[in-house]
Amino acid sequence: MNEREDYFRISKNGDVHTLSDRIPFKWKELIVWISASFIFLIYLLGFGMGIFVALLTLIGYTLYRFASWIYYSELEINEKSGKMTRLKKILERTQKTDLITDNFDPDKFEYSELNRSGKISFLCHTALTKTTTCWF
């Protein structure tokens, strides 16, 4: 299983489930968003000020997307050992590992199937309290 989403990636490798918040750096998306920003800001603010604000937007958005691609975190759930860990990473290298729990029990969760916009997703609840705890 390898679910590709824009902001979260869910993958499974053997008994280990991984939820990553690494945002991919896509040049096409960056060019389209910045081009639309240039046109809108030039129309709204005039040519000189529009170019200035659009350039600041270009620099800021590019730095934000690049930073979110470099620095990210992953949540790993090992079904076999019952460990749940959070890994903070910089460029694929683990900088910090936090153990969240060492007795994770996947049997305490119930999953409800949701169909939104033609895509099937799952809503999980804790079996005891019926409160929503995750969405994927």
WOTAUR-V893417 format. One record per residue. RES is the residue in one letter. OMEGA is omega in whole degrees, 0 to 359 (NA if undefined). BURIAL is I if it has 9 or more other ideal C-beta (glycine too) atoms within 8 Angstrom, else O. Layout:
# WOTAUR-V893417
res:RES omega:OMEGA burial:BURIAL
res:RES omega:OMEGA burial:BURIAL
This chain:
# WOTAUR-V893417
res:M omega:175 burial:O
res:N omega:182 burial:O
res:E omega:182 burial:O
res:R omega:177 burial:O
res:E omega:180 burial:O
res:D omega:187 burial:O
res:Y omega:178 burial:O
res:F omega:176 burial:O
res:R omega:179 burial:I
res:I omega:179 burial:I
res:S omega:179 burial:I
res:K omega:177 burial:I
res:N omega:184 burial:O
res:G omega:179 burial:O
res:D omega:185 burial:O
res:V omega:174 burial:I
res:H omega:181 burial:I
res:T omega:174 burial:I
res:L omega:184 burial:I
res:S omega:178 burial:I
res:D omega:180 burial:I
res:R omega:180 burial:I
res:I omega:181 burial:I
res:P omega:179 burial:O
res:F omega:183 burial:O
res:K omega:181 burial:O
res:W omega:180 burial:O
res:K omega:179 burial:O
res:E omega:179 burial:O
res:L omega:181 burial:I
res:I omega:180 burial:O
res:V omega:183 burial:O
res:W omega:181 burial:I
res:I omega:178 burial:I
res:S omega:178 burial:O
res:A omega:178 burial:O
res:S omega:178 burial:I
res:F omega:183 burial:I
res:I omega:182 burial:O
res:F omega:183 burial:O
res:L omega:176 burial:I
res:I omega:178 burial:I
res:Y omega:185 burial:O
res:L omega:188 burial:O
res:L omega:185 burial:O
res:G omega:188 burial:O
res:F omega:184 burial:O
res:G omega:181 burial:O
res:M omega:178 burial:O
res:G omega:178 burial:I
res:I omega:180 burial:I
res:F omega:180 burial:O
res:V omega:179 burial:I
res:A omega:177 burial:I
res:L omega:175 burial:O
res:L omega:177 burial:O
res:T omega:179 burial:I
res:L omega:181 burial:I
res:I omega:181 burial:O
res:G omega:181 burial:O
res:Y omega:178 burial:I
res:T omega:178 burial:I
res:L omega:179 burial:O
res:Y omega:182 burial:O
res:R omega:179 burial:I
res:F omega:179 burial:I
res:A omega:180 burial:O
res:S omega:175 burial:I
res:W omega:181 burial:I
res:I omega:186 burial:O
res:Y omega:182 burial:O
res:Y omega:179 burial:I
res:S omega:178 burial:I
res:E omega:174 burial:I
res:L omega:180 burial:I
res:E omega:178 burial:I
res:I omega:178 burial:I
res:N omega:182 burial:I
res:E omega:185 burial:I
res:K omega:183 burial:O
res:S omega:181 burial:O
res:G omega:181 burial:I
res:K omega:173 burial:I
res:M omega:182 burial:I
res:T omega:175 burial:I
res:R omega:181 burial:I
res:L omega:173 burial:I
res:K omega:187 burial:I
res:K omega:171 burial:I
res:I omega:181 burial:O
res:L omega:176 burial:O
res:E omega:179 burial:O
res:R omega:181 burial:O
res:T omega:179 burial:O
res:Q omega:183 burial:O
res:K omega:178 burial:O
res:T omega:177 burial:O
res:D omega:175 burial:O
res:L omega:180 burial:O
res:I omega:176 burial:O
res:T omega:176 burial:O
res:D omega:177 burial:O
res:N omega:178 burial:O
res:F omega:180 burial:I
res:D omega:182 burial:O
res:P omega:179 burial:O
res:D omega:180 burial:O
res:K omega:180 burial:O
res:F omega:174 burial:I
res:E omega:183 burial:O
res:Y omega:177 burial:O
res:S omega:180 burial:O
res:E omega:177 burial:O
res:L omega:177 burial:O
res:N omega:181 burial:O
res:R omega:179 burial:O
res:S omega:178 burial:O
res:G omega:180 burial:O
res:K omega:180 burial:O
res:I omega:177 burial:O
res:S omega:180 burial:I
res:F omega:176 burial:I
res:L omega:182 burial:I
res:C omega:181 burial:I
res:H omega:170 burial:I
res:T omega:185 burial:I
res:A omega:184 burial:O
res:L omega:188 burial:O
res:T omega:181 burial:O
res:K omega:178 burial:O
res:T omega:181 burial:O
res:T omega:180 burial:O
res:T omega:179 burial:O
res:C omega:181 burial:O
res:W omega:175 burial:O
res:F omega:NA burial:I
